[in-house]
């Protein structure tokens, strides 16, 4: 494939595939965490940028990713178009870098161009590109590839020092975008040993600096995730069984991407499960079989090593809430596509030699004439592009995405949980009934005990109890709550859920008795509430760090969120109980600690109105209406 044709295609085809996703809204699936509710993006001036680099956020330290999102927010507020365009631009860059890397893997520009084209429009990449919360993928992979290309440049005479320094810098940057880049030392080792032909000792020394960096970052990443759920199946053999199933599913979805889903179901019974042995057989047939006819076995081995390197963090080196996801394969996809393209190319070449150069009528056979390869490659590109277009459509809304996941993975408790959460927020009673059914199914799934965090099961119990209460089954609802939370009432998370249930069942005084003593005992909280009520600015105009020194200790991300939730429930309980002044002060603090949505602003407006602050109430209502604007509040 000529380069002057390839480069336009590497831009045109992905743009066509992802063009309609540019119109999609942000999803209720981690997009609030990284965009709409992120304190990094919401903080005024440069405070958010400083926050991104100063401390971890949401179990990760990925300041480069947050910097990218922060820059997008400064261009056009929270308008989804800018975020989606930026993600697509990074993916286009990754596709071009895949082409440059694949030239080294294949030593053939035509094959390298095919690998890059397949990667640019492959349906497995859709989750990373069409989902704004997955920005870390599309930033980290280009940096990972750039580090690799810089390292290969360092193989040339006179460029060794510059290449190594550039590779180290780019590798560190890729880690600061996402920890999935941890497998880079394995890539360097494999290239040095298998492609460079160096001795084992030399290859190990080449990889050593990157291994030290990766090891240090791995220790740091594990510490950040210490409170995440354990691997669904503990022990090395259990983890190996899960990883074999995941690898087999990745291989299948790369070759035949027809059953892609936001969530997948794996058999958690270890090597007692037939699925684990079936996965091993599929991997042997799909990878070892083609490996036998590939002549350049060292290159093929390097590509398989890259696949493993790209998956290292998701193979439970770093704790993962879910053992498999399309986005985890984004690093490995180029190498597996390279392996498949090389295997297909050499297979066609071997077949051409075996059947002879001419057909029965004396004319050259299609295989021998070299026409089958380009036709097969073009057909694969067209098929993957069409499937990617279909896959992009499922990312148009959270509900559609999770309904698709439930349909394709009916045994996934996580899929039912997410669909139930989306439906439970709908104002339609029919959707709430569907949500209750999803939560019931979620709790009955075989993997529920191991795949769901306790807070998910607790939240489902509260929602189901509220639905029972709404149907007049008050005693049944109270019994469900007592059964679910017996002996755990002192847990802070449980206290918030119980307060949520009591508020929904018209028991505001119970909420006040439960939450008021602990919150008002916090140093500085009553003073902060009075200060915000008397300040000339509305409380939500204050950014993190702009409040009183006494409250700064509570602005740490993990504590700040819990405090805001507790104060929000307490403020609503005060409002229901007719204690307007207390409601206004509590909700004012909430709005100062967390960037409020329209519903919270309307609650604050009601509290201000009831407390006699009419001007503030009108200002709140105006700002609540402004949140409906695509750019969000000013």
Steps between C-alpha positions, in 0.01 A plus 500: 500500500643835398555746780326784317184285501546357849530828691169647374329167574638499856318828553191458282386153610509560880334840454218334303465225760490736800332803341156439650645446847608866497134592553449268796456641852724401787396174665404421860779241492814650660467816287377690808806380693747623237308797355172640630563444872879505496640754748799531268288633213260697719757686709553864396813628329805276529388337826371191321822453306700522821263249663551253213876492555498530878300194601343176368136496398256210478759229584743624233777751458463596132565876495578510129153368416335747735707781348368408155140502626564827686625667181187380314279648770678833467432507126123447507380436853349154534375469143541133399613582144841632604571200723401256228699679229808495720466126567461433128809711422707297745375178341599626154848569634514151651403348163784679321750391768373142465595524131852613590539223758352235269761581233760371746290197594420391144784656293230562240332838452188351341441260789575779748242721330240223525573451871459875563176520301350201680595649835357842415149364431493179705184462713709406805640855504154660513475490879827692533416763237122555529498513881634827642586341836744274312713797389790353697522216247526715190764722662713227656527274193649766266752586772574128546555459124708817487721367781546177304585685178743725689665191646536343154651827374757461774617180329658711225858622518537838662144508634527263793500756784234724346279202418527351850429832674202567274368147560525538878324838492219377275459183706459704818246721322304193389492377862368840606217452251413142604672220689424254217833609346682294765579228245749718310813330649377168361466660155857635518631161615317317221613738228862486615505120526276393210522780245842643589664161544680599819606258770271436794721692745516804271122493442440490876732796554318693224169449679633558852451883528143472376434203729614701802269787405212260436558317828493821699185618330338157541557514877350850504198395288426201725511723808246732337262210440530328835131550577367358172340153503729199487541306176177304450688172540802505728816292468741463206310215336169681531648816350663296221163344416336843478785638289484207256129563447562871452781441249286257301214749493733778388629278218147412390385862515799612295430254220117496517386813692128419504428466874672803647354618829567755771516208747585134457431188703784262582477167681647550847536130591867486404625193315194308615312693233482369144529862382861519623606190307304612194681834517836322513407292194382811312827682575707202384301473178482873434860593584717187504347369175584806288838524678601168342478622140648846563860493378620802701422346836702749702291787364181307568621425851575866560147597393348249742730632773370853427142371534588368846685821593198712409277289724731471802314746728158357414627149569477589870843654558296805597165418668212537255130526585430297183733236353424578133395803294550613141699803614758277672597356160571836332880464559508139374271540199768634257737211574231231471383652172864498387528131590179418312604700192845338492346152546245561222763641266741211547213251485391634160860495383543137607170405340603670175821297485316180585229520233732627226513815302236417236151365488361217282452734203856625516416842644663613825293406805358785708713405796816479290425829329491677835144626466347306789705674772397858413138391450494320835659799674251742344210274597624484859533878522149549358347239731668636813404857409134398462503312833672793670227735375240271658697480823535879520120526499476318834698781666229756422346465848565319826170317483561365150853394594392313811197341332739365237732371774213324680386345174847368412613415855180407688703338779696817579384647830696819421306549175167464681623737772589777255176464305304504826679816611417681174134392508464589869583863418222522242186697594280232335340250735534226236877552493517483877316168488751377242782621727361295787492193275861563394614527861320178591671326206833656599479354851413157357792488253760228575783754509320753724677400822845534342457767233294759689627731767293500822385857429337379175300234680411746776387763249282246321341397831416863580343554156293180524385596849397844376297338220328274755426800719349684200265204446382522861712208623661697783567209735654293217720795404618551857569128536713502183704793634543338842606171340750667266668730754471308827809561712651754258310816597818664628676479164513851342393377155214301652392804704468702180297227329271469800455877504417488129233237569356692793486820297319323215249351745408837658697463824711816503534506879668157486749635246572801722555280806727269300721760330484825692721411801791372294498779243454795729776363724753549216723801571413801290182368342246721684725803449540416134123484454449840661783652294348375174157634593645846564745510208414730206569220249279195453656199681567302183709788361777406741754252365698243698750675725308827498308421818598551862820340631296300751322318217805431283563165668166378365577594143709187441328316217406181682363679810345786312264278302371317809454823693307655214269197472430503875433874508276472194282239670498699821405820316210328323385355832508848655295625204241224544486569874435871442836616643580740218804675650679173575408372152643810332828485693546125443424516128724808465793298632415217259507741208836637616653153539371344177397658174121484518256372244164653411307292755723605788475866396122475497507350852725786612263750338209349693697524823597863432141591417367336815770672709415841353793542260294569186780655292726204561215265416449671163875488427502125571209440265671697223820300543303174501350596163848589370614144569275388214727688260745277305790697648377456855500775761703813448 
